[in-house]
Amino acid sequence: MPDTHEWLVTGMDCPSCAAKIKGAVGQLPGIETVEISVMSRKLRVTATAHATLPADIESRVKSLGYGIEAIAQAGGVPNPHTEADEHATQADAPWYRTGKGHLVLLTAALLSVAWGLALLLPASGNWPFIVACLAGLIPIALRAFAAIRAGQPFSIEALMTIAATGALFIGAAQEAALVVFLFAVGELLEGVAVSHARDGIRALSTLVPKTALREKNDMMEEVAAAELVPGDVVIVRPGDRIPADGKIISGTGGVDESPVTGESMPVTRGPGDPVFAGAINNETALRVQVTRAAADNTIARIIRLVEQAEDSRAPTQRFIDRFSRWYMPAIVVLSALVVAIPPLLFGQAWSVWVYRGLSLLLIGCPCALVISVPAAIASALYAGARHGLLMKGGAVIEATAAIKTVALDKTGTLTMGQPEVTDILCLDGSPAAEALVLAAAVEKASNHPLAQAIVRKAEGMVLPPVQDSRAIPGKGVSAVFDGQIVTVASPRHAMQDGALSSTAAAQATVLESEGKTVVVLYTSTALALIGLRDEPRQDAQETIRQLRSLGVTPIILTGDNQRTAEAIAGLLRTEYKAELLPEQKQQTIRELTARGPVMMVGDGINDAPALKQATVGVAIGSGTDVALETADAAILRNRITDIPALIRLARSTMGNIRQNVSIALGLKGIFLVTTIIGMTGLWLAIMADTGATVLVTLNALRLLRTNPAGLAQKA
């Protein structure tokens, strides 16, 4: 059986680092899979038992110049995220205590001494600069040789080593030392910039409290939250964070779920309601029964999904990765031609063209280009997660940005998913309140959604006593009140019982034409018509408006009857298709996709075929398994204006990527030309490379501050 091991890797600040480690480890014998995440810094390796020992993997990673520390074997700890976060916190020392920080300080000190000696003792020559150069170059060269041994000759460390060594040989010791220093500064800045992106995911993991008050044998004990198991009962005091996903047993009060869903307003939760780990109890003490272990709570699953999303690369990123594999060798060949052709064919000075060729090597490094896409994608994933928007990788983000049509399920998506009483028409002249309380008294024992809606409408009213309440299969509910049988049933059944006149039937038809379901309250004659409808969400019209402002066409797909669908579509002023079975929804999505990219939004259960058929399937729900795991993306807040927000975030991300690619290629293009014609030298070359990488990273990090809902006015 294969073994799986997991480590935390330090010093890894870009996709090139991850690719280097993955390639080196993958060459070891018996390795089956290698998974590595730049943002979480986790390395997970599955290998044939005893073919490659963990120590061999650690040795290979260390030889490349990275730190590595075992987290645990798969399944070895209750909550691997917690342990990884503890290791990560320890690894995030201040920059001046890191290896890269030490190298910057050392090269800066030696360079300052060299310049001081050059000013005070001009006769000292170049040896102080040579010493400064070598002190900084040796660690870089060791990493370059390790990469070459691992089968990766075209690394930035290799190009840097060749360029600095060549500069020493042609007598450009001052520039060589400065280049080594600037390279060290650039690597340090990359690490500092990327650490800001990592803070987003770490902030999520710290939302869950470390301890919990567990109820046991009528006593309370403080235990580690990671020890909680399904079935445990915990006490959550006002002001405390909920330590685990669970269900409220007793207590009712406001719960701030913004850490999980991004919803700013507290929601009232009471007995039977689910609650999330990390949510804040604002009011009364709650007794909560744990329903999920720590490793599987909503926060942990969000973290896991965001980390896994890094492996789902956007088509743009895959193209750039392929391009860079050809680009690096091409730059080396071009540099060699720049060095050789002018002296050999035109009698130019070797020293001049060797210098320009070495500068070209540094300019050609594709670091900024390679990091331009994943840095933006990672920032967008974390920004979305903070606002309850989950997208499973760069491919989903790129596809979402291109969406032309959004197909929306009606029930539970555009509507609240539960009927509400909208009309009470009394046919015998009695007050509407009397008809309502009588209907609620009859329906009280039924669990039918329509019956529950009537009972909810009568909440707070005194219901009259009824006897012999019973369901009439396929028809309705009846009970005895004041010696008479009172029934609540559909108009058709009321008419069959001879209780509904043609005039009342016409009134029922009018209500039904408005998309409402009608029930009749009757004895021997009809007493009242009650209209119910699954009303559109309050933000449904605003969602449709925002989608249209984005140039996206909305359409409603529903299994409901034609009249109900027509009424909702009329209110929202959008197209619709009704009475669709799941396979018909799937076929409709297939037809729409032929005209352009389509997003399907549904509850993730009945709409599963359509969600899978769409270019992007989006599940809407409050942190349920389905909402997190069924579709390509998920909206955790119960708010459908997050659908256009998702599209805006994706488009903003793709715009950021285009900016990054333009910065990376633009700067390199300018400096390639100026280097060949002799306008710029080694130190400006490395400044261009480092500067482009840092600019691209910082530009990508702007997405961390993005609030997709706040972009609505700019759409």
VMD Tcl script that draws the C-alpha trace (Angstrom):
set ca {
  {0.00 0.00 0.00}
  {1.32 3.49 -0.77}
  {2.17 5.88 2.06}
  {1.13 9.53 2.11}
  {3.21 12.14 3.92}
  {2.75 15.88 4.32}
  {5.26 18.65 4.97}
  {5.40 22.41 5.38}
  {7.94 23.96 2.98}
  {9.46 27.34 3.81}
  {11.22 29.71 1.43}
  {8.81 28.88 -1.42}
  {7.40 32.13 -2.80}
  {6.43 31.55 -6.43}
  {5.11 28.92 -8.85}
  {8.64 28.41 -10.18}
  {9.72 27.33 -6.70}
  {6.81 24.91 -6.51}
  {7.55 23.51 -9.97}
  {11.19 23.04 -9.04}
  {10.31 21.10 -5.88}
  {7.63 19.05 -7.63}
  {9.98 18.09 -10.45}
  {12.84 17.18 -8.11}
  {10.71 15.08 -5.76}
  {8.87 13.43 -8.63}
  {12.14 11.95 -9.92}
  {12.68 9.91 -6.75}
  {11.91 6.18 -7.04}
  {8.44 4.97 -6.11}
  {6.81 8.41 -6.13}
  {3.19 8.19 -7.28}
  {1.83 11.71 -6.76}
  {3.29 15.04 -5.70}
  {0.92 17.85 -4.68}
  {2.28 21.23 -3.68}
  {0.56 24.51 -2.84}
  {2.45 27.80 -2.90}
  {-0.05 29.61 -0.70}
  {-0.50 26.98 1.99}
  {3.15 25.85 1.59}
  {2.08 22.24 1.88}
  {3.85 19.40 0.11}
  {1.89 16.12 0.00}
  {3.61 13.06 -1.46}
  {2.20 9.60 -2.07}
  {4.87 6.95 -2.59}
  {5.16 3.19 -2.73}
  {5.87 1.94 0.78}
  {9.60 1.87 1.60}
  {10.60 2.79 -2.00}
  {11.46 6.34 -0.92}
  {11.78 7.25 2.72}
  {10.47 10.60 4.03}
  {14.07 11.46 4.89}
  {15.02 11.14 1.20}
  {12.26 13.56 0.20}
  {13.29 16.03 2.89}
  {16.93 15.78 1.78}
  {16.01 16.46 -1.85}
  {13.93 19.55 -0.91}
  {16.65 20.89 1.39}
  {19.25 20.48 -1.37}
  {17.21 22.95 -3.44}
  {17.59 25.55 -0.68}
  {14.16 25.25 0.97}
  {13.23 24.48 4.53}
  {10.98 21.49 5.18}
  {9.22 20.21 8.28}
  {6.87 17.24 8.58}
  {3.26 18.04 9.53}
  {1.82 14.55 9.90}
  {0.97 11.49 7.91}
  {-2.45 11.55 6.34}
  {-5.01 10.95 9.00}
  {-2.46 11.33 11.76}
  {-4.09 14.34 13.43}
  {-7.71 15.38 13.97}
  {-7.37 18.67 12.16}
  {-4.40 18.94 9.80}
  {-5.23 22.57 9.03}
  {-4.72 23.57 12.64}
  {-1.34 21.89 12.84}
  {-0.24 23.34 9.52}
  {-1.24 26.81 10.66}
  {0.83 26.43 13.83}
  {3.86 25.40 11.77}
  {3.24 28.25 9.31}
  {3.05 30.79 12.12}
  {6.41 29.62 13.41}
  {7.85 29.78 9.88}
  {6.70 33.37 9.35}
  {9.52 35.03 11.23}
  {10.28 38.72 10.53}
  {12.09 39.14 7.22}
  {15.39 40.00 8.90}
  {15.40 36.62 10.66}
  {14.90 34.56 7.50}
  {17.63 33.07 5.33}
  {16.79 35.47 2.52}
  {16.84 38.37 4.97}
  {20.28 37.32 6.24}
  {21.57 37.17 2.65}
  {20.27 40.69 1.92}
  {21.85 42.10 5.09}
  {25.18 40.32 4.43}
  {25.45 41.44 0.80}
  {24.37 44.97 1.71}
  {27.04 45.19 4.43}
  {29.79 43.80 2.20}
  {28.77 46.05 -0.69}
  {28.83 49.10 1.60}
  {32.30 48.13 2.83}
  {33.50 47.63 -0.74}
  {32.26 51.05 -1.83}
  {33.77 52.61 1.29}
  {37.16 51.06 0.52}
  {36.88 52.13 -3.13}
  {36.38 55.73 -2.01}
  {38.97 55.77 0.77}
  {41.53 53.39 -0.73}
  {41.29 53.51 -4.51}
  {44.31 51.27 -4.78}
  {42.46 48.40 -3.14}
  {41.11 47.40 -6.58}
  {38.14 45.16 -7.22}
  {38.77 42.48 -4.60}
  {36.27 43.94 -2.02}
  {33.54 43.76 -4.70}
  {34.61 40.26 -5.66}
  {34.28 39.18 -2.02}
  {30.84 40.85 -1.77}
  {29.73 39.17 -4.99}
  {30.93 35.70 -4.04}
  {29.42 35.90 -0.53}
  {25.98 36.44 -2.03}
  {26.49 34.25 -5.10}
  {27.59 31.02 -3.39}
  {24.16 30.21 -1.84}
  {22.51 31.01 -5.18}
  {24.99 28.84 -7.10}
  {24.43 25.91 -4.72}
  {20.69 26.08 -5.41}
  {21.39 26.29 -9.15}
  {23.54 23.14 -9.09}
  {20.91 21.32 -7.02}
  {18.27 22.25 -9.62}
  {20.54 21.06 -12.44}
  {21.03 17.71 -10.66}
  {17.24 17.49 -10.37}
  {16.93 17.90 -14.14}
  {16.07 21.61 -14.23}
  {18.97 23.47 -15.87}
  {17.08 26.65 -16.82}
  {16.33 28.04 -13.37}
  {16.68 31.71 -12.43}
  {19.46 30.69 -10.02}
  {21.38 29.11 -12.91}
  {20.96 32.22 -15.09}
  {21.99 34.42 -12.18}
  {25.09 32.33 -11.48}
  {26.19 32.42 -15.13}
  {25.63 36.17 -15.41}
  {27.42 37.11 -12.16}
  {30.34 34.74 -12.78}
  {30.74 36.01 -16.34}
  {30.70 39.61 -15.09}
  {33.55 38.80 -12.67}
  {35.61 37.31 -15.51}
  {35.22 40.38 -17.72}
  {36.17 42.70 -14.84}
  {32.70 44.07 -14.00}
  {33.05 43.16 -10.30}
  {31.15 46.20 -9.02}
  {28.15 45.47 -11.21}
  {28.32 41.76 -10.39}
  {28.17 42.51 -6.66}
  {25.29 44.96 -7.14}
  {23.39 42.45 -9.27}
  {23.74 39.76 -6.58}
  {22.50 42.20 -3.93}
  {19.50 43.31 -6.04}
  {18.63 39.69 -6.77}
  {18.62 38.93 -3.04}
  {16.41 41.98 -2.39}
  {14.01 40.90 -5.13}
  {13.65 37.41 -3.69}
  {13.03 38.88 -0.25}
  {10.37 41.26 -1.56}
  {8.64 38.40 -3.36}
  {8.47 36.50 -0.09}
  {7.10 39.50 1.83}
  {4.48 40.20 -0.85}
  {3.28 36.59 -1.10}
  {3.05 36.33 2.70}
  {0.27 38.94 2.56}
  {-1.75 36.62 0.32}
  {-1.18 33.77 2.78}
  {-2.57 35.88 5.60}
  {-6.04 35.56 4.04}
  {-6.25 31.80 4.38}
  {-4.61 31.84 7.81}
  {-7.19 34.38 8.99}
  {-9.91 31.90 8.08}
  {-8.34 29.10 10.10}
  {-7.97 31.28 13.19}
  {-11.71 31.98 13.30}
  {-12.41 28.68 15.06}
  {-11.69 28.93 18.81}
  {-9.03 26.65 20.28}
  {-11.17 25.55 23.22}
  {-14.81 24.69 23.92}
  {-17.09 24.21 26.94}
  {-18.34 20.64 26.65}
  {-21.34 19.46 28.64}
  {-20.77 16.07 30.26}
  {-22.70 14.40 33.08}
  {-24.45 17.69 33.93}
  {-21.01 19.31 34.30}
  {-19.06 21.63 32.03}
  {-15.45 20.95 31.08}
  {-13.08 22.98 28.94}
  {-11.60 20.88 26.13}
  {-9.68 21.51 22.93}
  {-12.08 22.24 20.06}
  {-10.18 19.71 17.93}
  {-11.30 16.96 20.35}
  {-15.01 17.53 19.77}
  {-16.83 14.70 18.00}
  {-20.36 14.49 16.55}
  {-22.88 14.06 19.33}
  {-21.02 16.20 21.89}
  {-23.01 19.06 23.43}
  {-21.24 22.39 23.93}
  {-22.28 25.58 25.69}
  {-21.67 28.78 23.72}
  {-21.81 31.86 25.91}
  {-22.76 35.32 24.58}
  {-19.76 36.84 22.81}
  {-18.07 33.46 22.22}
  {-17.32 31.91 18.86}
  {-19.04 28.62 18.11}
  {-16.34 25.90 18.29}
  {-17.82 23.40 15.81}
  {-20.50 22.94 13.19}
  {-23.65 21.88 15.00}
  {-27.36 22.18 15.66}
  {-28.90 24.33 18.40}
  {-30.63 22.27 21.11}
  {-31.82 25.17 23.25}
  {-31.54 28.93 23.24}
  {-32.54 31.54 20.68}
  {-30.59 34.62 19.70}
  {-28.68 36.55 17.07}
  {-25.68 34.80 15.51}
  {-23.06 36.70 13.52}
  {-22.22 34.38 10.60}
  {-20.06 36.90 8.74}
  {-16.82 34.95 9.38}
  {-18.27 32.08 7.32}
  {-20.76 33.60 4.87}
  {-19.65 37.23 4.76}
  {-23.20 38.30 5.67}
  {-22.81 41.43 7.80}
  {-26.19 41.31 9.59}
  {-26.67 38.83 12.46}
  {-29.35 36.19 11.89}
  {-31.70 34.78 14.51}
  {-31.07 31.12 15.25}
  {-33.03 28.84 17.57}
  {-33.64 25.17 18.41}
  {-33.14 22.91 15.38}
  {-31.23 25.53 13.38}
  {-27.72 24.71 12.10}
  {-24.76 26.89 13.13}
  {-21.20 27.11 11.82}
  {-17.85 26.87 13.52}
  {-16.37 30.37 13.81}
  {-19.73 32.18 13.93}
  {-20.20 34.52 16.92}
  {-23.03 34.13 19.41}
  {-24.22 37.69 20.07}
  {-26.98 37.23 22.63}
  {-28.17 34.40 24.88}
  {-26.29 31.24 25.83}
  {-26.78 28.42 23.32}
  {-26.59 24.66 23.79}
  {-25.24 23.23 20.55}
  {-24.94 19.59 19.54}
  {-21.83 19.00 17.43}
  {-22.57 17.54 13.98}
  {-19.09 17.61 12.41}
  {-15.58 16.83 13.58}
  {-13.06 19.68 13.57}
  {-11.32 18.47 10.40}
  {-14.64 18.55 8.53}
  {-16.26 21.77 9.76}
  {-17.35 24.45 7.30}
  {-14.22 26.59 7.78}
  {-11.92 23.58 7.25}
  {-13.83 22.58 4.12}
  {-13.63 26.12 2.71}
  {-9.87 26.16 3.36}
  {-9.52 22.75 1.74}
  {-11.50 23.81 -1.33}
  {-9.50 27.02 -1.76}
  {-6.22 25.12 -1.45}
  {-7.37 22.46 -3.92}
  {-8.49 25.22 -6.28}
  {-4.86 26.25 -6.78}
  {-4.33 23.03 -8.77}
  {-7.13 23.95 -11.18}
  {-5.15 26.24 -13.43}
  {-6.69 28.75 -15.80}
  {-6.16 28.18 -19.55}
  {-4.13 31.42 -19.60}
  {-1.85 30.04 -16.88}
  {-1.41 26.73 -18.69}
  {-0.43 28.63 -21.85}
  {2.09 30.76 -19.97}
  {3.57 27.68 -18.30}
  {4.04 26.03 -21.71}
  {5.40 29.28 -23.14}
  {7.96 29.68 -20.33}
  {9.33 26.16 -20.90}
  {10.33 27.22 -24.42}
  {11.08 30.82 -23.53}
  {13.92 30.14 -21.06}
  {16.02 27.99 -23.42}
  {15.31 30.47 -26.24}
  {16.67 33.32 -24.11}
  {19.83 31.31 -23.37}
  {20.32 30.66 -27.09}
  {19.65 34.33 -27.92}
  {22.14 35.42 -25.27}
  {24.77 33.08 -26.71}
  {24.16 34.49 -30.20}
  {24.44 38.08 -28.88}
  {27.78 37.14 -27.30}
  {29.19 35.32 -30.32}
  {27.91 36.85 -33.57}
  {29.14 40.50 -33.33}
  {32.75 39.54 -32.37}
  {32.99 36.60 -34.79}
  {31.30 38.13 -37.82}
  {31.92 41.85 -37.38}
  {35.10 41.99 -35.30}
  {33.43 43.67 -32.32}
  {35.02 43.62 -28.84}
  {34.31 40.40 -26.96}
  {34.08 42.18 -23.57}
  {31.28 44.46 -24.78}
  {29.12 41.68 -26.23}
  {29.79 39.22 -23.42}
  {28.55 41.93 -21.05}
  {25.41 42.51 -23.14}
  {24.77 38.80 -23.46}
  {24.99 38.36 -19.69}
  {22.57 41.25 -19.20}
  {20.21 39.60 -21.64}
  {20.23 36.43 -19.53}
  {18.97 38.36 -16.54}
  {16.37 40.29 -18.53}
  {15.04 37.06 -20.00}
  {14.10 35.43 -16.71}
  {10.33 34.76 -16.88}
  {9.63 35.03 -13.12}
  {7.25 37.97 -13.46}
  {5.41 36.34 -16.34}
  {5.08 32.97 -14.61}
  {3.73 34.48 -11.37}
  {1.39 36.95 -13.11}
  {-1.55 34.52 -13.34}
  {-1.32 32.36 -10.17}
  {-0.74 35.39 -7.93}
  {-3.93 37.02 -9.21}
  {-5.90 33.75 -9.04}
  {-4.81 33.05 -5.45}
  {-5.70 36.58 -4.36}
  {-9.13 36.32 -6.00}
  {-9.84 32.94 -4.40}
  {-9.14 34.30 -0.93}
  {-10.98 37.58 -1.53}
  {-14.00 35.60 -2.70}
  {-13.84 33.19 0.26}
  {-13.94 36.14 2.68}
  {-17.21 37.32 1.09}
  {-18.92 33.95 0.82}
  {-17.99 33.36 -2.85}
  {-16.16 30.13 -3.63}
  {-14.68 29.36 -7.04}
  {-12.84 26.11 -7.58}
  {-9.73 27.32 -9.33}
  {-8.40 29.50 -12.09}
  {-10.25 27.63 -14.84}
  {-13.58 28.48 -13.16}
  {-12.58 32.13 -12.71}
  {-11.62 32.47 -16.37}
  {-14.83 30.75 -17.51}
  {-16.98 32.89 -15.19}
  {-15.48 36.08 -16.61}
  {-16.67 35.06 -20.09}
  {-20.27 34.19 -19.12}
  {-22.94 35.47 -21.54}
  {-26.08 33.80 -20.13}
  {-27.14 33.02 -16.56}
  {-29.82 30.35 -16.15}
  {-31.52 30.51 -12.76}
  {-33.57 27.87 -11.04}
  {-36.74 29.41 -9.59}
  {-37.57 27.63 -6.34}
  {-35.02 28.31 -3.63}
  {-32.88 30.47 -5.92}
  {-35.00 33.35 -7.23}
  {-37.65 32.60 -4.62}
  {-37.34 31.82 -0.92}
  {-38.26 28.18 -1.46}
  {-41.28 28.25 0.84}
  {-44.82 29.49 0.07}
  {-46.33 32.47 1.85}
  {-49.98 33.48 2.20}
  {-50.66 36.39 -0.17}
  {-54.46 36.62 -0.36}
  {-57.45 35.77 1.84}
  {-60.78 36.28 0.05}
  {-63.74 35.70 2.41}
  {-66.79 34.48 0.50}
  {-69.24 34.63 3.39}
  {-68.50 38.23 4.41}
  {-66.64 37.32 7.61}
  {-63.33 39.05 8.52}
  {-60.19 37.64 6.90}
  {-58.62 37.05 10.34}
  {-61.45 34.65 11.28}
  {-60.95 32.62 8.12}
  {-57.19 32.52 8.70}
  {-57.34 31.25 12.29}
  {-59.91 28.61 11.37}
  {-57.80 27.41 8.42}
  {-54.67 27.38 10.63}
  {-56.48 25.36 13.30}
  {-57.45 22.74 10.72}
  {-53.96 22.70 9.11}
  {-51.99 22.75 12.38}
  {-51.39 18.98 12.45}
  {-50.24 18.79 8.81}
  {-46.61 19.03 7.70}
  {-47.47 19.98 4.11}
  {-45.62 23.16 3.00}
  {-48.91 24.94 2.21}
  {-50.35 24.01 5.61}
  {-47.20 25.24 7.35}
  {-47.43 28.55 5.45}
  {-50.99 29.09 6.69}
  {-49.98 28.26 10.28}
  {-47.04 30.69 10.03}
  {-49.36 33.43 8.80}
  {-51.55 32.92 11.89}
  {-48.60 32.97 14.30}
  {-49.48 34.93 17.46}
  {-53.24 34.48 16.97}
  {-55.40 32.31 19.25}
  {-56.49 29.25 17.28}
  {-59.93 27.78 18.02}
  {-60.02 24.16 19.26}
  {-60.80 21.53 16.63}
  {-61.32 17.77 16.88}
  {-60.72 14.75 14.70}
  {-58.12 16.45 12.51}
  {-57.18 14.15 9.65}
  {-55.55 14.21 6.25}
  {-57.60 13.37 3.17}
  {-55.02 11.61 0.94}
  {-54.41 13.59 -2.21}
  {-57.05 16.18 -1.34}
  {-56.41 18.21 1.81}
  {-57.08 18.28 5.55}
  {-60.31 18.27 7.53}
  {-61.33 18.67 11.18}
  {-64.45 19.11 13.24}
  {-65.20 22.61 14.54}
  {-68.37 23.61 16.35}
  {-70.06 20.39 15.22}
  {-69.24 20.93 11.54}
  {-66.61 19.29 9.31}
  {-64.28 22.02 8.08}
  {-61.98 21.21 5.13}
  {-59.03 22.93 3.51}
  {-58.46 21.58 0.00}
  {-57.75 22.59 -3.60}
  {-60.47 24.28 -5.70}
  {-60.91 21.11 -7.77}
  {-61.68 19.00 -4.72}
  {-63.93 21.69 -3.24}
  {-65.86 21.73 -6.50}
  {-66.13 17.93 -6.45}
  {-67.61 18.21 -2.94}
  {-70.14 20.70 -4.27}
  {-68.84 23.50 -2.03}
  {-67.44 25.87 -4.66}
  {-69.73 27.99 -6.82}
  {-68.84 28.95 -10.38}
  {-68.31 32.57 -9.27}
  {-65.87 31.51 -6.53}
  {-64.17 29.14 -8.99}
  {-63.63 32.09 -11.36}
  {-62.05 34.07 -8.52}
  {-59.74 31.12 -7.78}
  {-58.74 31.02 -11.47}
  {-57.82 34.72 -11.34}
  {-55.52 34.08 -8.36}
  {-53.96 31.09 -10.10}
  {-53.30 33.19 -13.20}
  {-51.13 35.37 -10.95}
  {-48.93 32.37 -10.21}
  {-50.53 31.59 -6.87}
  {-51.60 28.28 -5.42}
  {-55.18 28.44 -4.13}
  {-56.79 26.43 -1.32}
  {-60.42 26.61 -0.30}
  {-61.68 26.75 3.29}
  {-65.18 25.22 3.27}
  {-67.89 23.37 5.19}
  {-70.91 22.57 3.03}
  {-70.17 25.83 1.20}
  {-66.96 27.75 0.57}
  {-66.00 30.17 3.32}
  {-62.76 31.63 1.90}
  {-60.15 31.38 -0.81}
  {-56.53 31.50 0.39}
  {-53.84 32.32 -2.15}
  {-50.23 31.31 -1.54}
  {-47.10 31.90 -3.54}
  {-43.41 31.25 -3.24}
  {-42.50 34.93 -3.43}
  {-39.38 36.22 -5.20}
  {-36.50 37.13 -2.95}
  {-36.29 40.82 -2.13}
  {-33.04 41.09 -4.08}
  {-34.26 39.14 -7.14}
  {-35.09 42.22 -9.23}
  {-31.79 43.89 -8.29}
  {-29.93 40.71 -9.32}
  {-31.58 40.72 -12.74}
  {-30.77 44.42 -13.16}
  {-27.12 43.89 -12.26}
  {-26.79 40.92 -14.61}
  {-28.16 42.97 -17.49}
  {-25.79 45.84 -16.64}
  {-22.93 43.33 -17.02}
  {-24.15 42.41 -20.49}
  {-25.40 39.02 -19.28}
  {-28.78 37.58 -20.32}
  {-30.79 36.03 -17.45}
  {-33.30 33.21 -18.02}
  {-35.45 31.26 -15.54}
  {-35.53 27.46 -15.78}
  {-38.10 25.76 -13.56}
  {-40.06 22.60 -13.12}
  {-43.07 24.63 -11.88}
  {-46.25 25.01 -13.89}
  {-46.53 27.50 -16.73}
  {-48.74 30.02 -14.89}
  {-46.50 30.21 -11.82}
  {-43.36 30.58 -13.92}
  {-45.01 33.21 -16.11}
  {-46.04 35.24 -13.05}
  {-42.53 35.23 -11.52}
  {-40.90 35.95 -14.89}
  {-43.37 38.82 -15.40}
  {-42.41 40.36 -12.07}
  {-38.72 40.07 -12.91}
  {-39.15 40.89 -16.60}
  {-37.06 38.03 -17.84}
  {-37.34 35.02 -20.13}
  {-38.39 31.65 -18.73}
  {-38.93 27.99 -19.52}
  {-41.35 26.04 -17.32}
  {-42.42 22.49 -16.53}
  {-38.89 21.19 -17.13}
  {-37.77 17.83 -15.81}
  {-34.08 17.59 -14.70}
  {-33.05 16.05 -18.03}
  {-34.96 18.78 -19.90}
  {-33.11 21.44 -17.90}
  {-29.87 19.75 -18.91}
  {-30.91 19.76 -22.58}
  {-31.87 23.45 -22.36}
  {-28.46 24.29 -20.90}
  {-26.82 22.34 -23.73}
  {-28.77 24.40 -26.28}
  {-27.91 27.69 -24.55}
  {-24.22 26.74 -24.37}
  {-24.13 26.44 -28.15}
  {-24.65 30.24 -28.24}
  {-21.97 31.08 -25.66}
  {-20.73 30.35 -22.12}
  {-23.60 29.67 -19.68}
  {-23.75 29.81 -15.89}
  {-26.39 27.67 -14.18}
  {-27.44 28.65 -10.65}
  {-29.40 26.17 -8.55}
  {-29.67 24.40 -5.23}
  {-27.15 21.73 -6.17}
  {-29.52 18.76 -5.69}
  {-32.38 18.63 -8.22}
  {-30.35 20.76 -10.60}
  {-27.23 18.57 -10.54}
  {-27.43 17.51 -14.25}
  {-27.89 21.11 -15.39}
  {-25.13 22.35 -13.07}
  {-22.71 19.84 -14.59}
  {-23.80 20.62 -18.15}
  {-23.27 24.38 -17.79}
  {-19.97 26.11 -18.50}
  {-20.01 27.11 -14.83}
  {-22.36 25.53 -12.30}
  {-23.04 27.61 -9.19}
  {-24.70 26.16 -6.11}
  {-26.45 28.53 -3.75}
  {-26.83 27.68 -0.07}
  {-25.65 28.45 3.44}
  {-22.55 26.32 3.73}
  {-24.21 22.96 3.03}
  {-22.33 19.98 1.62}
  {-24.07 20.49 -1.70}
  {-23.28 24.19 -1.89}
  {-19.61 23.56 -1.15}
  {-18.95 20.41 -3.14}
  {-21.46 19.89 -5.98}
  {-20.75 22.68 -8.44}
  {-17.84 24.66 -9.89}
  {-18.61 27.57 -7.59}
  {-20.75 28.21 -4.54}
  {-22.48 31.18 -2.93}
  {-22.57 30.75 0.83}
  {-24.78 33.72 1.64}
  {-28.49 33.38 1.11}
  {-28.29 36.39 -1.21}
  {-28.55 36.11 -4.97}
  {-26.99 39.50 -5.71}
  {-23.81 37.52 -5.11}
  {-24.32 35.95 -8.55}
  {-23.40 39.16 -10.43}
  {-20.79 39.77 -7.70}
  {-19.18 36.46 -8.65}
  {-19.02 37.54 -12.29}
  {-17.59 40.94 -11.34}
  {-14.88 39.31 -9.21}
  {-13.95 36.99 -12.08}
  {-13.80 39.84 -14.58}
  {-11.79 41.98 -12.20}
  {-9.36 39.08 -11.79}
  {-8.94 38.59 -15.53}
  {-8.37 42.34 -15.90}
  {-5.68 42.12 -13.22}
  {-4.07 39.20 -15.08}
  {-4.00 41.18 -18.33}
  {-2.33 44.07 -16.47}
  {0.23 41.69 -14.98}
  {1.09 40.08 -18.31}
  {1.42 43.55 -19.88}
  {3.75 44.69 -17.07}
  {5.88 41.55 -17.31}
  {6.19 41.47 -21.10}
  {6.32 45.26 -21.51}
  {9.25 45.79 -19.17}
  {11.13 42.83 -20.59}
  {10.51 43.94 -24.15}
  {11.85 47.44 -23.44}
  {14.93 46.24 -21.60}
  {15.70 43.48 -24.12}
  {16.03 46.14 -26.81}
  {17.94 48.64 -24.66}
  {20.32 45.90 -23.45}
  {21.19 44.69 -26.96}
  {21.89 48.24 -28.17}
  {23.98 48.94 -25.06}
  {21.79 51.50 -23.29}
  {21.29 49.41 -20.12}
  {23.59 47.03 -18.24}
  {23.61 44.24 -15.70}
  {22.27 46.08 -12.69}
  {19.39 47.63 -14.63}
  {18.67 44.21 -16.10}
  {18.21 42.63 -12.69}
  {16.29 45.70 -11.53}
  {13.91 45.21 -14.46}
  {13.43 41.52 -13.65}
  {13.03 42.01 -9.91}
  {10.97 45.14 -10.34}
  {8.57 43.44 -12.74}
  {8.12 40.48 -10.39}
  {7.43 42.70 -7.40}
  {5.09 44.98 -9.38}
  {3.12 42.01 -10.68}
  {2.84 40.48 -7.22}
  {1.76 43.75 -5.59}
  {-0.77 44.37 -8.35}
  {-2.22 40.90 -7.80}
  {-2.43 41.51 -4.06}
  {-4.78 44.44 -4.72}
  {-7.45 41.82 -5.34}
  {-7.24 40.81 -1.67}
  {-8.97 44.10 -0.80}
  {-11.71 43.59 -3.40}
  {-15.30 43.54 -2.20}
  {-17.22 42.07 -5.17}
  {-20.51 43.54 -3.93}
  {-18.86 46.96 -3.76}
  {-18.03 46.81 -7.47}
  {-21.71 46.93 -8.43}
  {-21.67 50.66 -9.15}
  {-18.62 50.25 -11.38}
  {-20.03 47.38 -13.42}
}
mol new
graphics top color blue
foreach p $ca { graphics top sphere $p radius 0.5 }
foreach p [lrange $ca 0 end-1] q [lrange $ca 1 end] { graphics top cylinder $p $q radius 0.2 }
display resetview
